[in-house]
Amino acid sequence: MMAALLRMVDEFKGFLVETGALFLFTLRFFKELFNPPFEGKELLKQCYYIGNQSLVLVALTGFILGLVLTLQTRPTLIEFGAVSWMPNMVSVSIVRELGPMITALICAGRIASGIGAELGSMRVTEQIDAMEVSGTNPFKYLVVTRILAATLMLPLLVVFADAIGLYGSALVENLRGDVSFQLYFNKVFDSLKYADLIPATIKSFFFGFAIGLVGCYKGYYCKKGTAGVGVAANTAVVFASMLLFVIDFLTVFVSDIFFEF
């Protein structure tokens, strides 16, 4: 019993130390963000890697989300005679919550782990140390550009996933309910309000920032040789996913106050 209690205390202490280190890492990011030189070319390169190479995965996820949500909900709405509300329900569900959250979790698995493994490999092979010796600022070149790219690209990926998801839902309604695409999307746009779009867009930026931040933090401070690269990639996904749920709760809570959902 005492051993278990001591282990819990040690884990809690480790969590506090990790949280403090991540906070300092975040402060350093904002400090370096506004200091020249600005690595615009590397930023565009990372935007391409993070955004363009995630399109297929995000599109497939969004399309299946729209299909499954519509197929699972349709029988219940038919039972209550409310199938005409399908476009309203699906559009609000995807745009407000499911689209941003599912896309962020998928990107956390791909982007956070990729960044963690990449920077971790550079750390254990002493490439980052070589950049410091040569006079290059590795934090500015490696960390700032990747966090900015993730922050900028994730909202675009979310919008893309939302559009594909709504198309998947419209396809089901067209095939099963004989509803035209024009009628479906007319109902979608009639049901959506700024109170649905603005909070979802804002929290997408926070999701991207959290994914890039955690991936860079875990990779930049990778230890224990090559085995630490795998640990950095795995812990980056877990930590980023947990952080996404916390951010989602906070943004929903705050938006509920300002937009009166």
C-alpha positions as CSV (number, residue, x, y, z in Angstrom):
1,M,0.0,0.0,0.0
2,M,2.8,2.4,1.0
3,A,4.7,1.5,-2.2
4,A,1.7,2.2,-4.4
5,L,1.2,5.6,-2.6
6,L,4.8,6.6,-3.1
7,R,4.6,5.6,-6.7
8,M,1.6,7.8,-7.2
9,V,3.4,10.7,-5.5
10,D,6.4,10.3,-7.8
11,E,4.2,10.2,-10.8
12,F,2.4,13.3,-9.7
13,K,5.7,15.1,-9.2
14,G,6.8,14.0,-12.6
15,F,3.6,15.3,-14.1
16,L,4.1,18.7,-12.4
17,V,7.8,18.9,-13.6
18,E,6.7,18.0,-17.1
19,T,3.9,20.6,-17.1
20,G,6.4,23.3,-15.9
21,A,8.9,22.3,-18.6
22,L,6.2,22.5,-21.3
23,F,5.2,25.9,-20.0
24,L,8.8,27.2,-20.2
25,F,9.0,25.7,-23.7
26,T,5.9,27.6,-24.7
27,L,7.3,30.9,-23.3
28,R,10.5,30.3,-25.3
29,F,8.5,29.7,-28.5
30,F,6.7,33.1,-28.1
31,K,10.0,34.8,-27.4
32,E,11.7,33.3,-30.5
33,L,8.6,33.9,-32.6
34,F,9.1,37.7,-32.9
35,N,12.9,37.7,-33.0
36,P,14.6,37.8,-36.5
37,P,15.6,36.0,-38.6
38,F,12.3,34.6,-39.8
39,E,12.5,31.2,-41.5
40,G,9.9,31.8,-44.1
41,K,11.1,29.1,-46.5
42,E,11.2,26.4,-43.9
43,L,7.8,27.5,-42.7
44,L,6.3,27.0,-46.2
45,K,8.1,23.6,-46.4
46,Q,6.6,22.5,-43.1
47,C,3.1,23.8,-44.1
48,Y,3.3,21.6,-47.2
49,Y,4.4,18.5,-45.2
50,I,1.8,19.0,-42.5
51,G,-1.1,20.2,-44.7
52,N,-0.8,18.7,-48.1
53,Q,0.4,15.3,-47.0
54,S,-2.5,15.0,-44.5
55,L,-5.3,15.7,-47.0
56,V,-6.0,12.1,-48.0
57,L,-6.2,10.8,-44.4
58,V,-8.3,13.8,-43.3
59,A,-10.6,13.4,-46.4
60,L,-11.1,9.7,-45.8
61,T,-11.8,10.3,-42.1
62,G,-14.3,13.1,-42.8
63,F,-16.1,11.1,-45.5
64,I,-16.6,8.1,-43.3
65,L,-17.6,10.3,-40.4
66,G,-20.4,11.8,-42.5
67,L,-21.5,8.4,-43.8
68,V,-21.6,6.7,-40.4
69,L,-23.2,9.5,-38.5
70,T,-26.0,9.7,-41.1
71,L,-26.6,5.9,-41.3
72,Q,-26.7,5.5,-37.6
73,T,-29.0,8.5,-36.9
74,R,-31.4,8.0,-39.8
75,P,-33.4,5.1,-38.4
76,T,-34.1,6.9,-35.2
77,L,-35.2,10.1,-36.9
78,I,-37.5,8.1,-39.2
79,E,-39.0,6.5,-36.1
80,F,-39.9,9.9,-34.7
81,G,-40.9,11.3,-38.1
82,A,-38.1,13.9,-38.0
83,V,-35.9,12.7,-40.9
84,S,-36.2,16.1,-42.5
85,W,-34.0,17.4,-39.6
86,M,-31.1,15.2,-40.8
87,P,-29.2,18.0,-42.6
88,N,-29.6,20.3,-39.6
89,M,-28.4,17.8,-37.0
90,V,-25.5,16.4,-39.0
91,S,-24.2,19.9,-40.0
92,V,-24.3,21.3,-36.5
93,S,-22.7,18.1,-35.1
94,I,-19.9,18.0,-37.6
95,V,-19.1,21.7,-37.8
96,R,-19.4,22.4,-34.1
97,E,-17.7,19.4,-32.5
98,L,-17.1,16.2,-34.4
99,G,-15.2,17.6,-37.4
100,P,-12.6,19.7,-35.4
101,M,-12.1,17.1,-32.7
102,I,-11.8,14.0,-34.9
103,T,-9.5,15.8,-37.3
104,A,-7.3,17.0,-34.5
105,L,-7.0,13.5,-33.0
106,I,-6.1,12.1,-36.4
107,C,-3.5,14.8,-37.0
108,A,-2.2,14.3,-33.4
109,G,-1.4,10.7,-34.4
110,R,0.3,11.7,-37.6
111,I,1.8,15.1,-37.0
112,A,2.8,15.0,-33.3
113,S,4.4,11.6,-33.7
114,G,6.1,12.6,-36.9
115,I,7.6,15.8,-35.4
116,G,8.6,14.0,-32.2
117,A,10.4,11.2,-34.1
118,E,12.1,13.6,-36.5
119,L,13.4,16.0,-33.9
120,G,14.2,13.1,-31.6
121,S,16.3,11.5,-34.3
122,M,18.1,14.8,-34.8
123,R,18.7,15.1,-31.1
124,V,20.2,11.6,-30.6
125,T,22.4,11.9,-33.7
126,E,23.6,15.3,-32.4
127,Q,22.4,17.2,-35.4
128,I,20.8,19.8,-33.2
129,D,24.0,20.2,-31.2
130,A,25.9,20.7,-34.5
131,M,23.5,23.4,-35.5
132,E,24.1,25.2,-32.2
133,V,27.9,24.9,-32.6
134,S,27.7,26.3,-36.2
135,G,25.9,29.4,-34.9
136,T,22.4,28.5,-36.2
137,N,19.5,28.8,-33.8
138,P,17.9,25.3,-34.0
139,F,14.9,26.3,-31.9
140,K,14.0,29.0,-34.3
141,Y,14.6,26.8,-37.4
142,L,13.2,23.5,-36.2
143,V,10.6,24.3,-33.5
144,V,9.1,27.7,-34.3
145,T,8.4,26.8,-38.0
146,R,6.8,23.5,-37.1
147,I,4.5,24.8,-34.4
148,L,3.4,27.7,-36.7
149,A,2.8,25.4,-39.6
150,A,0.7,23.1,-37.4
151,T,-1.3,26.1,-36.1
152,L,-2.0,27.5,-39.5
153,M,-2.7,24.2,-41.3
154,L,-5.0,22.5,-38.9
155,P,-8.0,24.9,-39.3
156,L,-7.7,24.4,-43.1
157,L,-7.7,20.6,-42.6
158,V,-10.8,20.9,-40.3
159,V,-12.7,23.0,-42.9
160,F,-11.8,20.4,-45.6
161,A,-12.8,17.5,-43.3
162,D,-16.1,19.2,-42.5
163,A,-16.9,19.7,-46.2
164,I,-16.1,16.1,-47.1
165,G,-18.1,14.9,-44.1
166,L,-21.2,16.9,-45.1
167,Y,-20.8,15.6,-48.7
168,G,-20.8,12.0,-47.3
169,S,-23.9,12.7,-45.4
170,A,-25.6,14.3,-48.4
171,L,-24.6,11.2,-50.5
172,V,-26.4,8.9,-48.0
173,E,-29.5,11.1,-48.0
174,N,-29.5,11.3,-51.8
175,L,-29.3,7.5,-52.1
176,R,-31.5,6.5,-49.2
177,G,-33.9,9.4,-48.9
178,D,-34.0,10.7,-52.5
179,V,-32.9,14.2,-51.3
180,S,-31.1,16.3,-53.9
181,F,-27.7,17.7,-53.1
182,Q,-29.0,21.3,-53.6
183,L,-31.8,20.8,-51.1
184,Y,-29.5,19.1,-48.6
185,F,-26.9,21.9,-48.6
186,N,-29.6,24.6,-48.6
187,K,-30.8,23.2,-45.3
188,V,-27.2,22.9,-44.0
189,F,-26.5,26.5,-44.7
190,D,-29.8,27.6,-43.2
191,S,-29.1,25.7,-40.0
192,L,-25.5,26.9,-39.4
193,K,-24.9,30.2,-37.6
194,Y,-21.9,32.3,-36.7
195,A,-22.1,30.9,-33.2
196,D,-21.4,27.5,-34.7
197,L,-18.6,28.5,-37.0
198,I,-16.5,31.0,-34.9
199,P,-15.8,28.9,-31.8
200,A,-15.1,25.8,-34.0
201,T,-12.6,27.8,-36.1
202,I,-10.9,29.4,-33.0
203,K,-10.4,26.1,-31.2
204,S,-8.9,24.6,-34.4
205,F,-6.0,27.0,-34.1
206,F,-5.5,26.0,-30.5
207,F,-5.6,22.3,-31.5
208,G,-3.0,22.9,-34.1
209,F,-0.8,24.8,-31.7
210,A,-1.1,22.1,-29.1
211,I,-0.2,19.3,-31.6
212,G,2.9,21.2,-32.9
213,L,4.0,22.3,-29.4
214,V,3.8,18.8,-27.8
215,G,5.5,17.1,-30.8
216,C,8.3,19.6,-30.8
217,Y,8.8,19.5,-27.1
218,K,9.0,15.7,-26.9
219,G,11.4,15.5,-29.8
220,Y,13.6,18.4,-28.9
221,Y,14.3,17.0,-25.5
222,C,14.5,13.4,-26.5
223,K,16.9,11.3,-24.4
224,K,18.2,7.7,-23.9
225,G,19.6,7.2,-27.4
226,T,17.7,5.7,-30.3
227,A,15.2,4.0,-28.0
228,G,14.1,7.4,-26.8
229,V,13.0,8.3,-30.4
230,G,10.1,5.8,-30.2
231,V,9.3,7.0,-26.7
232,A,9.2,10.6,-27.8
233,A,6.9,9.7,-30.7
234,N,4.5,7.7,-28.6
235,T,4.3,10.1,-25.7
236,A,3.8,13.0,-28.1
237,V,0.6,11.3,-29.4
238,V,-0.7,10.5,-25.9
239,F,0.1,13.9,-24.4
240,A,-1.2,15.8,-27.4
241,S,-4.5,13.8,-27.4
242,M,-5.0,14.5,-23.7
243,L,-4.3,18.2,-24.2
244,L,-6.8,18.3,-27.1
245,F,-9.6,17.1,-24.8
246,V,-8.7,19.7,-22.2
247,I,-8.6,22.5,-24.8
248,D,-11.9,21.3,-26.2
249,F,-13.6,21.4,-22.8
250,L,-12.2,24.9,-22.1
251,T,-13.2,26.4,-25.5
252,V,-16.7,24.9,-25.3
253,F,-17.1,26.2,-21.7
254,V,-16.0,29.7,-22.7
255,S,-18.0,29.8,-26.0
256,D,-21.1,28.7,-24.0
257,I,-20.7,31.9,-22.0
258,F,-20.1,34.3,-24.9
259,F,-22.4,32.7,-27.6
260,E,-25.1,31.3,-25.3
261,F,-25.2,27.9,-26.8
